[in-house]
Structures are given as structure tokens and as C-alpha cells.
Amino acid sequence: MDLAEPLVTAASVAAGVVVIYVYVVVLLRVTGNRTLSSLRVFDFLVTVAMGTVIGTAAIQASFDNIWRAGVAVTVLVLLQVFVAWLSTRYQVAERVLTNAPRVVLYNGDYLEDEMRSARVTKQEIDLKIREQGIVGVERVWAVVLEANGEMSVLRREARQGIDGRTTIASVSLPGRNRGQS
């Protein structure tokens, strides 16, 4: 066996993993917050990919398959670490790589455009409100579809944080830009 062959194999597996990783990240970003439920895009991708790689290696147990699986898992972990590093260091990267929270109900009004864009129904919002023990949207200040796909229900009394600033200052609200209070 040629000594260069395993290195070429490892390089082609690593390149393939990077291409698939980028493709799935783009696909999941385009489909939005609801696709993943409570996982971030990258957590979901790495979990599924690692499970697939490890499962395939276990079923087709041979030195070559185990070697390829090791390379693939290593590349996935390194990609995960790199994406996390980018997201924590560069705001632009975080905006590109992560879905922003969306307000889907504000001051008792269902925001139809935001709901349609996020693929959230009135019934789903109402369910989340009832789960919080709240009777009626008039008692809700806002419902936020978070970046992880979960909905947060903010009661009217939650309008001001302890320090006097709004609790959802980083979320885009109707009539103002993100980051304004």
C-alpha cells in the first residue's frame, strides 16, 4: 500500500465534509428558525453528521472506513470550533451564521408578515401563551421566536428589565431598528 494513499483519502474526505457542511448550513439558514426546534444550526448539523459517520463506520467496520470516519469526525469538530470562534469574535459572522430572534406578536397584535416569514401560525403562538398560564393576548407584551426556534412569551409586566431597559432591546420590533430601547 502506497503511503500517500491514506493522506489523499483523508484530504478528499475532509474536503467533502467541508462542502457538505457549508451546504447544510446554508440550507438550514434559508429554512429558518423552525427547522431545528431547540438546536442551533451548527449543533444540529454536527450531531446528525457525527451520528451518521460513526454509524456508517460501525456498520462497515474496516480499517479504511474507521480511518475515514475519524478524519470526518475530526473535521466536523474543527469546523464546529471554528464557527463558534467566528461567531463570538465577529458580529458580522454571527449575523450571517445565526437566525435573529423575531417578534411575532407585539402589544396584542399578531405580526402577520413576521409570522408568515417565520412559518408560525396564530394557533402556535396562542398555544405558547396558554402554556405560560396567560389568558388572552391583551396580557402579553410580546412573543419572540428565538434563534433556537423556541418561542418566548413576555408578559406586559416584563416590559422593563431590572435596570430599566427593555428586556428585548436586541430584537427588531415594529417601528424601530434592532438595538434601540
C-alpha angles and dihedrals in degrees: 000000000000112000092222093056096077090048092051089048091049092049093050092048091049092049091048092050091051092050093048091045093053091045094051093045090054092045093050093045091053093049091053141213098324096062095073104034103201101354126089115239094255096045090052093046095048093045094051095040094048091048091051095046094046093044092050092048091049093051095043095039108183131128091253094051093045090049091051092046091051091051092046094048091047092051091048092051092047091049090050092051091046093049091048090049091050093047094051095046104039124045091201091057091049091051092049096044101039132056112239120234113261130208108226098172124031128179091344094310121117108226099222096188092051091044092051092046091049093040092236122146129216088242092057091050091047090050091054090049092051091047087060090055093249120142111208135002091254087078092054123087095188145343113213125198099215126216090258093056096255121123122233118204115208117197120219090253089058091066092106125046123219091269092051096255122118115268093229100044092134094056124088110247129187111278098014141068126250114277098029119118 
